[in-house]
Amino acid sequence: MRISLRALVAILLLTLAVQAQAPRIPRPPDTPKRPVADQYQGVKVIDDYRWLENWDDPATKQWSAAQNARTREYLDHLPARSAIKEHIRQLISASSASYYDLQFRGGTLFAMKYQPPQQQPTLVALHSPNDPSSAKVIFDPNAASSKGSTAVDFYAASFDGKYVAVALSENGSEDSNARVFEVATGKELPDIVPRVNFATAGGSIAWKLDASGFYYTRYPQGKERPPEDANFYQQLYFHKLGTDPKQDTYVIGKEFPRIAEIQLRTSDNGRWTVITVANGDGGQFAHYIMNSAGHWTPLTQFEDGIVAVKVGADDAIYMLSRRDAPRGQILRLPLSYTDRSEAKIIIPQSSGAGPDESARASIEDFLPTTGHLYVSDILGGPSRVRVFDTQGHALPAPSLPPNSAIGQVVSVGGGDALFYASTYLDPPAWYRVDAASGKSTRTALFETSPVKFEDAELVRDFAVSKDGTRVPVSIIRRKGIKLDGSNPTLLYGYGGFGVSGKPFFLGSSASSWLDQGGVYVVANIRGGGEYGEEWHKAGNLAHKQNVFDDFVACAQYLIDQKYTSPARLAIMGGSNGGLLMGAALTQRPDLFRAVVSYVGIYDMLRVELDPNGAFNVTEFGTVKDSDQFKALHAYSPYHHVKDGTAYPAILFLTGENDHRVNPMQSRKMTARLQAASGSNRPILLRTTSSAGHGIGTALDEEIEQDADVFSFLFDQLGIRYIPVANSK
């Protein structure tokens, strides 16, 4: 690889600047090795830091506190941190309200409303999407907790719009109880239904048509199950308003798998409820149809390849199938039919061939309304919306902002729909589609921001992975950028569970990055759903290495195209993306200067022993299977840290209340890297006591995290932070 003289001078000056400005970093706390030997499929594996798994051990808590103190000593003395924090806070505080998770019930539009600088979003009811001033607060978590510790995990409004059931949890735990509020008065009813949600299988609520009560997901309570099964065996129960939850009625679920994840969706007329049961996190689903009397009928099984079922206003069942159609096809079956084999394909999958990316479009979601069927496709990252009649005949499609992502689509009666659209460079908005004309108009539920990206642009291109697969990358850069290898670049990736990397408004935090000349890149790697189920399956179980190869290829592309160099390249990811960070930094430590990893998984041999890890087995695999163990052991980041290797600077972030990924994963990986690294670059662990996996985190904590992350990146990449009055 050739590099320009200008870039060499920049790197030399960067090195001198970092040496001159870098704050002194205390030594890590002593971390004794206490080896434990395990046997997996005949292979002996030594774990030196097993003791850090036990959070009940005072020594582990003392070690964690010492790591936090060390991290704070470094971060709090970074010269740019206070200015970055204040800049982020000002931008967020000057942003407008945002609305999400909309529901239309009884002529009322319900929504979660986030109004900075409040710590948490509030639940509101509006007359229409064009009258935000009509928003009436139903429940305000900020009034319940001044520190922002109370969060709404989800809610469900009754069909007459009279009541709302709200799942509330504390400190990001996702351990929710359901509370009920009267919409007209905001009065809370005495009903409190425990354990309707947790981080393992999630949770769901659906009201009965007459609003006499609601169906809900229930976890084991009391001594119904052994302690190790307390967050498994989710079942469906019915709660009648005004009664003791101990008297609630069992509906279905005793025959479901230990790792069942139940979600409920009721038709717009309230007569039918679809019970969706996921077999863990791997993408298999079974479905049941329940009538308004609570009688259910099985519809699909795990092996049928049906991933979504919805009931239309025409009393027909619409199904998204991936069986022999990995990019998705939609089937229609009248409810009067009893044999699912009689379902007809009304929207076939895309051809999968041809130079146009639309040929590889994958159906991501759909919404049946009166006389219309709205279909959301994903095309390698960005989205499109198509419209059909209920027999699959194409109708005029709404216009969308270019390179946008479609989020929720909501039926609002008469065939009309609201949809949420976002792009990287413009604040998101809710649009209304008029069913009669097919035209879309922006509603009053649009966001504004002081962040302006007028001198930025989006470039879509492809990197070529190790096996020749073309991998999309979305590059957000300043117009007129010089491709000389000297640009500080931040590469983000996820790559798992069929979750796609879709456009989102970069907003306050990333604006600081672009303001300082940075480049922001999203890698649409395998394991996601960017091109359908084939793209997902090519990056899960024994094929997980493809995910890491794709990400490395994207990094190499940025270097080859002279966007940046290894000395100016940082990477970032969280959760499954944290696993990606661990694999990338252990497999190619020479390629990156800095790594930010949120709530990540690093010990792939023991992750399935945690409650949520058991749900992940259908995505990652299990050590109990010989071939899957070989694949897991071959890439498990914790087991591939090598003594004496010059690792990049790394910031691990985790939360004490994380029930999705055990914080011990970050503790053990930190200890192993601190003992092994042959560079003098910091390996830091940041643990917060007021958050979990990220859901329900208070605004103040989010700002603190962002300030820590970007001041860390600026310091490690040698970026001199220059405050700007307004982002452009």
N, C-alpha and C positions, 0 to 999 in steps of 0.2 A: 504494500500500500504506500503510495506516495503522498506526502503532505507538504503544503506550501510553506515557504519561508515565513510568511506572515503568521501562519498557524503555529509554527515552531516558536516564534517570538512570543506569541500570546500564551502558549503553554509554559514557557520559561517565566514570563512575568507572573502568570497564575501561581506557579510554584513558590516564587519568592513572596508573593502577596499572602498566600496561605500561611507560609512559615512566619511571616511578620505579624499577621493579624490573629492567627488561631489562638483561642484561649487555652490555657493550660487545663489538661484533662486529668483528674485524679486517677490513680490506679484502680482497677476493679477490685471489689472486695474478694477476700480469699474464698475460694470455692473448692472445698475438698472433693476428691474423687472417692466414691464409694461403690466400686464395681458390683454390678449384678449381672449374672449370666442367664440368658434365655436360650431355649432351643426352638427353632422354627424350621419345620420340614427338614430336620437333620442338620441345620446350620446353627452354629453357636454364635450368638450376638451378645457383646458386652455393652452394658449401659452404665457409664460412670456417674451419671447425674440423676439416677432414678429418685433419689431422695428429694429432689426439687419438685416432684409431682405432688407431694403431700402438703397441701395448704394448711392443714391443721397442725403441722409441726412448727413450733415457734422458731426453729432455726431457718425454715424456709421463709417465713414472714420477715425475719430479721435480715436475711440475705436480700429479699426483694426490696425492703426499705433502703438498704445500703445502695442497691443498684439505682433506685429512684433518686437518692441523694446525689449520687455521682452524675447521673444524667442531668439533673437540675443544675448542678454546679457548672456543667459545660454550657447547657442551653441558655441559662439565665445570664450568662456573661457574654453571649454573642452580641456584638455591638448593634446589630440591626434588629434584634428580636422585638424590642419595645415599639419601634417604629412600624414594623410589619404588623404586629398585633393591633396597633391603633388604626392602621390603614384598613385592615380587614374589618374591624369593628365599625368604622365609619361607613364603609361601603355597604355592609349588611344593614346597618341602621337606616341608611338612606334608600333602601330598596322597598318596593311596594309589597303588598300582601300577595301571597300565593295560595292557590286552592288545589286540593287534590282529594282523591278517594271520594268522588261524587256519587250520590245516590238520589234518584228521583222517585219520591213516594208521596201519594195522596196530593199531587199537585205542588208539592214542596221540594225544593232542591236542597239536599243536605251536602255538607262538605267539611273537610278539615281545612281550616284557615290558619296559615302561618304568617304572622305579622311581626317582623323584626321591630324592636329588639327583644320581644318576648322570648322566654326560655323554651316554651313548648307551643305547638299548634293547638288551636281550640276547635271544638265542634260547633258548627253554626248551621242555621237554616236560612235559606234565601227564597225570595219570591220568584226570581228568575236569574239566569246567568248574565243578564244585562242590567241588573240592579244590585250591585254589590253593597250599596248603602243600606239595603234592606236586611243585611246579615244580622241574625239574632243569635246570641251565644246560648247554646244549650248546655255545654259543659266547658269550663275553663280550668285546665290543669295548673295554670299559673296561680290561680287563686287557691288551689288545693295545696300547693307547695311553692313557697317563694324561691326556693333553690332550684326549681325545675326538676325535681326528682320524680314527680308523677307524670306518666305519659299515657296517651291513648294508643293502644296497640291496634285496635280496629273497632268498628261499630256497625250496627245494623238498625235501620229504621223500619218501623212497622208499616204495613201497606196503606193504612189510612193516614200515616204521617203523625199519629198521636204520640207514639213512644219511640225512644231510642235506647237500645241496649249497648253499653260501652264496656269494652275490655280494658281495664286499667292495671298498670304495673308500676313498680318502683325501681329507680336507679338502673334503668336499662336491662332489667332482669328478664323481661318478657314473661314473667310468671303472673298471669292476669286473673283477676276476678271480674265477673260481669256485674255491672250496676245498671239500673234502669232509671231513665229520666222522662218526665212528661214535657213534651215539646212546647205546649202553650205557655207553661209557667216556669219551666226549668226546674221544677220541683223533683227531688230524688225520691223514688219509691223505696220502700224498705227491703225490696228483694236484692240480695247479694248472693250470686251463684259462684262458688269457688272453682278455681283451676280450670278455666275454659281455654286457656292458652299457655303454651310454654315454648321454649326455643327449639325443642326437638321436633315435634310434629305440627307446631303452629296451632291455630284454632279458628273456629268459625261459628257464626250465629245466623239463624234464619227464622223470621217470625211466622207464626201461623196466620192464615188469611184473616181470621176474625180478631187478631191482636189480643187473644186471650192468653198468649204465652209464646215461647220461642223454643226452637230446637237449638242445641248447642253441643260442641265437642267437650267431652268430659275426660279428665285424666283420673287414674286411680286415687282414691282418698282413704285416709285412715290406714287400716291394716288390710285393705282389700288385696293388696299385692305386697311382695317383699320390697324392702327399700330400694333395691337395685332395679326394680321395675316401675318405680313411681312415675317416671316420665315416658312410659311406653303404654301400649294397649289402650290407645285412645278409642272411645266409643261415643255413640250419639244418644243424647238424652233429651227429654222435653221438660221444660219448666213452665208451670202454670202461674201466672202472676198472682201475687198475694199468698202463695203457699210456701212452706218450708222447703228449701232445696233438697233436704234429706228425703223428701217424699217424691222427688222428680222421677219420671218414668223412663225406663230403658226403651230404646227404639231399635238399635242395630249396632253391631260391632264386635260381639263376642267371638265371632268366627274370623275376624280380620287378623292380619299378621301383627306380630309384636311391634313392627316399625310402621304400622299404618299411619297415614296422614290424611285426615278427613277435611274436605271443604264442601260448603253448601252454596247452592245458587238457586234462587227461586225465579220462576217465570214472571214476566211483567204483570200478568193478571193474578199472580199469587196462588194459582191453582196447583202448580207442580213445582216440586223441589228436586233438583239433581244432587245426589250424594256422590261426590267424587272421592275415591280412596286411592291414594298413592302408595305404592309398595316401596317405602323409603324414598330416596332422592334420585333414583336412577332413571326415571322417566316412564315407569309402567303404572297404568291406572286401571281401576275397575269402577263401574258406574251403576248407580241404582236410581230409579225414578220413584218418588213418593208423592202421593196425592194429598189433597188438603185435609183428609181425614187421618193422615199419618200412616197409611198403608204403603209399603214399598215393594218394588219389583226389581229383580236384577236385570241389568241391560247389557253390560259388557264385562269381560274378565281381563286380567292383567295381560294375557297373551294375545289379546285381540288387536292391539296397536291403536286403540282409540284413546286420544289424549285429552279431548275436551268434548263435553256434551252440553247443549243448551236447548231449551224448549221455546219455540216461537209463539207469536200471537195467533198463528194459524193452527195451534195444537199439533204441531209437527216437531219431531226431534231432529236437531241438526248436530252432526258429529264431525269432529276433525280427526281424520284417520291418517296414520303414518304407516299402516301395514301395506307393504309393497308400494309405498308412496312416501319416501323419506322427506320430501319437501311439502307434504301435506295435501290432502284432498278432502272436500266436504261432502258428506252424505246426508240425505234427507229421508226420514222415515215417519209417516203419519202415526200418531199415538194410538190410533185404532188398530194398527198392525201389531201382531204379537211376535213375529219372527224377524229378528234383526237382519237376517240374510236378505230380506226384501228391501233393505235400504238402497237407494239409488244415488249414484255419484252425480252431483249437480255442478260441482266445481272441481275439475281435475287438477292434478299437480302440474307445475311448470315443466317444460320439456327437458330442462337440464342441459341443453346443448345450444351452441351458438355463441357469437362474440359478445352479444348484449348481456349485461349482468342480470337483466330482468328474466332471462331464460333460466336462471338459477334461483329465482325468488322462492322463498319458503313462506307458506301460510303460518303466521304466528298466532293470530287470534281472529275471532269473528263475532258478530252480534246480529241475531235475527230480530227484526222489528216488524211493525205492521207493513206488509207488502215489500219489505226491503231486507237485504242481507248485506251487512258491511263486513268486509274482509281486510284485515291488516296483514300485509306482507313485509318481510324483511329481505333486503337485497345486499347482503354482505356487511350490514351495519345500519345504513339508512333505511327508511320505511316508505311504504306507499299504502294508499287506501283504494280498494276497488269496491264497487257497488253492484249488486245483482238483485233481480227479483227473487221470489222464494222458489222459483224453479231453476235458477242458475243462469238466467239471461242477463247479459251485461247491461248496466245502466250508466249514465254519465257519472264520472268519478269527481270528487271534490278536488280543488286545487290545493296544493300544500307548499309551504316554504321549501326551497331546494335543500337536499341533504338533511332532512329532518327525521326525527323519530316520533312515532305515534305511540302514545301511552294508552291510557284508559279511553274506552269508547262507551258512552252512556246513552241509553234510550230515554227520550223525553216525551214520547207520545206521538201518535200520528205518523210514525215512520221516521221522524226527525231524530237526529243524534248529535251529541256533543263529543268532540274528540280533542285530546290534549296533544299538542305538537311542540317539539323543542328542537333547537339547533345548537351547535357549539357557540355561535357568535351573537345570537339574538335571544333575548328573554323569551320564555315559553308563553303560550296562550291557549285558551280554550276556544275552539271554533264550533259553530253550529252548522250542520248540513241540513238544508231544506230538501225534504224527500221529493217534493213535487218537481223542483227545478234541478236538483243535484248540485246547486251552488253552495259554497261554504262562505261564511262570514265570521270575522273575529268577534267574539263576544266581549263584554266588559270585564270578563275574568282574564285579563292579560296582565303580565308582570312588567314592571319597569325597573331599571337598575341604573345607578350612576356609572356603572362599568360600560364603556363603549369600546367596541373592537373595530372601529372604522378603518384602522390601518393594518388590520389582520386579515388573513385569508385562510381558507380550508383547501388542502390539496389531498386528493384521494389517489393512492397508488398501490402497488403490490410488491411485496418481498417474495423471494423464492426460498422455500424451506429445504431442508436436507434431502427430502425425498422428491423434490420437484414441485410440490404443491404451492400454488400462488396464494399468498396470504395478504388480505387487504390491510392497509394502514391509513389512518386518518391523521393528517399532519396539519396542525394549526400553527401558523407562523406569521411573522410580520411581513407586509408587502415590501418587496425590494430586498429581501434578505440575501446576504452574500454567502454562497455555499463554499466556504473555505476551510471547513473542519473545526471552526472555533466556537460555534454556537452552543451555549448550554442547552441541553435537551433532556426532557423528562418523558420517559416511555412508560405507558401504563398498560397493564394486561390483566386478564382474569382467566379465561379458558377452562370452563367447567360447567357441569350441571345443565348444559343447554342454554346458559345465560349469555345473551349477546351484548357486545359492547356498542351501544347505540348512542347517537348524538345527544348531548345534554349541554345546557348553558354553562359555560366555564365559570362565569361569575367572579366573586371577590377574590378567592384564593389564587386561582390560576391567573387572574389579571396581574397580580404582583409579579408572576413569573414572566408573562409576556412583556410587561412594562420594562423589565430589566433585560430585554433582548432574548428571552428564552423561547424555545420551541417545545410545544406540547404535542405528544403523539399517542394515539390509541391503536393498539394492535388487535385486530379481529381474528384471533388465533383459534385453532381447532379446540374442541371441547365445548365451545359455545354453540349457539343456534343460528349463526349468521347465514348459513346455507342449508338449514334443515337438520334432520336427525342424522344423516350421514356425517355431517361436519361435527356434530356432537359425539357420535360413537367413535369417530376417528381420534378422539382425544380423551376417552375414558377407559377405565379398567386397564387391561394390558397394553393399551395404546396411549397411555398418558404421556410417554416420552415425546410423542408428536407435538404436544402442547409446548413443551420446553424448547424443542427444536424450532418451532415456528417463532417463538418469542426471540430466541437468539438470532434467527434469520432477520427479523425486523430490526433488531439492534445493529446487525452487520450492514443492513441496507442503509440505515441512517449514516453510518460511518462511510460506506462506499460512495454514497451520493454527496458526501462532504457537508452534510448538515452539522456533523459534530465529530468528536474523536472520543476514545475511551476515557480520556482525562476530563471530558466535559459531558459525559453521559450518565444520567441517573435513571433509576427505574423505581416503579412504585406499584403496589398491589395490596389487596386485602382479602382475608379469609382464604378461599381457594386461590385467590391471587397472591396471598402470602406464601402458600405452598410454591407457587410459580416463582416468587422472589427467591425462596430458599433453594430451589433447583437451579435457577439461573446463576446465583452467586456461587454455588458450589461447583457447577459444571463449567462455568466460564468466568471465574473471578477477575480475569484480566480485561474483561470487556466493559466493566462498569467502574465508575468512580465513587458512586454513592447509591445506597439502597434504602428505601423506606418500605417497611412491611407491617401492615396492620393485621392484628388478630389472626395470625397465620398458623398453618399446620406444617410441622417439620419432621416429627417422628411418625412415619407412616406405618410402623409396625405396631404401635400402641394406640393409635387414634381410635380404632374401633372399640376400645374398652370404655370410652366415654359415652354417655347416653346419646348425644347427637352423632358421635362417630359411628354408632351402630346403624343409624339411618343413612350414613354416607357409604356403607359397604356396597350398595348397588351401583354407586358411581366410581368408587376407588378400587373395590375388591377387598379381599380378606386374606389374612395370613394363614387361614385354615385351608385354603386352596393352594396346592403346590405351585401352579403356574402363576396365580395372582400374587403369591408371596414373592416369587422371583422378580416379578415386575415391580412390586412395591419396594423391595430391598434394593433393586437396581438404581432407583432414583431417590429414595428417601433422603431428604437433605441432611438431617441430623446424622445419618450414618455415612455421609460422604464428605464431611468436614475433614480436611487433611492438615496435619500438623506442619507448621512452617510455611504455609501458603500465604501469600500476600493478598488478603481479602480486602474488598473495598470498605469504606465507611458505611456502617449500618445502623439504622434506627428502628428498633422493634417497638411497636405500640400494642398494648393489650389492656383489657379491663377486668377488674376483679369479679364482676358480675356476669361475665360471658359464659352462657350455657350452651353456646353453639360450638365454640372452639375453646377447649380448656386452656387457661392462661399458662399452665405448666409447659405447653408447647413452646411458648416464647422464652420462658425461663431456661429451659434445657438448651435450646438453641443458642441463646446468649452465652451461657456458661461454656458450651463447647467451643464456640467461635473465639471467645476471649482467651481461652487456654491455647488455641491452635494458631491464631493469626500471626503471620510473620511480618505484617506491616505495622506501622504506628498509627493507623487510622482507627478512630473510635468505633467500638461495638457497644451500643447503648440500648438499655431497656427502660421503657417508660410504661408504668402501670398506673392506671387511675382507679380510684375506689368508687367513683360516682358514675361509672358506665359499664356497659357489657360489650356486646358485639357491634354496637353502633346504633341499634334501634332504640329510640327514646332518649338519646343523649341530649342533655341540655345545651342551649346555645353557647353559654359561657365556656363550657368544656370543649365544644367544637372549635371555638375561636382559639382557645389555648393550644389545642392540638395543631391547628393549621399554622399558628405562629411558630410552634416548635418545629414542625416539619419544614416549612419554607426557610426559616432561619438556618436550620441544619443544612439544607441543600445549598443555600447561598454561600454558606461558610465553606462547605466541602468542595464546591465547584469554583470557588474564588470569585463569586459575583459580588461586586460592590453595590449594595442596595442604595438606590437614590429615590427618595420619596417623590411621588408625583401628585399633583393636585387633583387630577381626574384621569382615569384610565381611558386610553384611546386605542 
